Amino acid sequence: MTSPTSHLVRRGRDAVSLFFRLCGAILGTAMVFAAFALWIVVAEPGVADLMLVRFMLSLGLLIGGLCCLVGSLSRRR
């Protein structure tokens, strides 16, 4: 037998889950866009170390953003 408030608890959990999935999707999208926007900024052509740092940072942002997007779009219960 279920209590009369059990559906309210389940509904509250669904709302919290939706909130965190929405935040993850927004964060993932922002990280993916930041990974590409990092290459729009013009750097001094003679600095090879800066290119390596930008590449690693953009790769990290892209992988992290895609992980956030995939994690937030999967529906687990």
C-alpha positions in Angstrom: 0.0 0.0 0.0 1.4 3.4 -0.9 0.9 6.5 1.1 -1.1 9.4 -0.3 2.0 11.6 -0.5 4.2 9.1 -2.4 3.2 10.5 -5.8 4.3 14.0 -4.5 7.7 12.6 -3.5 8.1 11.0 -6.9 7.1 14.2 -8.7 9.6 16.2 -6.6 12.4 13.7 -7.6 11.4 14.1 -11.2 11.5 17.8 -11.0 15.0 17.8 -9.4 16.2 15.3 -12.0 14.8 17.5 -14.8 16.6 20.5 -13.3 19.9 18.8 -13.1 19.6 17.4 -16.6 18.7 20.8 -17.9 21.7 22.4 -16.2 24.0 19.6 -17.6 22.7 20.3 -21.1 23.2 24.0 -20.8 26.7 23.5 -19.3 27.6 21.0 -22.0 26.4 23.3 -24.8 28.4 26.2 -23.4 31.5 24.1 -23.1 31.2 22.9 -26.7 30.7 26.4 -28.0 33.7 27.6 -25.9 35.9 24.9 -27.4 35.2 26.3 -30.9 35.2 30.0 -29.8 38.7 29.6 -28.4 40.0 29.3 -31.9 38.3 32.5 -33.1 40.6 34.6 -30.8 43.6 35.7 -32.9 47.0 34.7 -31.3 50.5 35.8 -32.1 51.7 33.5 -34.9 55.2 32.9 -33.5 54.1 31.3 -30.2 53.9 27.5 -30.7 53.4 26.8 -27.0 50.2 28.9 -27.0 48.9 26.8 -29.9 49.5 23.6 -27.9 47.8 25.0 -24.8 44.8 26.2 -26.9 44.6 22.8 -28.5 44.6 20.9 -25.2 42.2 23.3 -23.6 39.8 23.2 -26.5 40.0 19.4 -26.6 39.3 19.2 -22.9 36.3 21.5 -23.3 35.0 19.6 -26.2 35.2 16.2 -24.5 33.8 17.5 -21.2 31.0 19.3 -23.0 30.1 16.2 -25.0 30.1 14.1 -21.8 27.8 16.6 -20.1 25.5 16.6 -23.1 25.3 12.8 -23.4 24.9 12.4 -19.7 22.1 15.0 -19.5 20.2 13.6 -22.5 20.2 10.0 -21.3 17.0 9.2 -19.4 17.9 7.0 -16.4 15.5 6.0 -13.6 
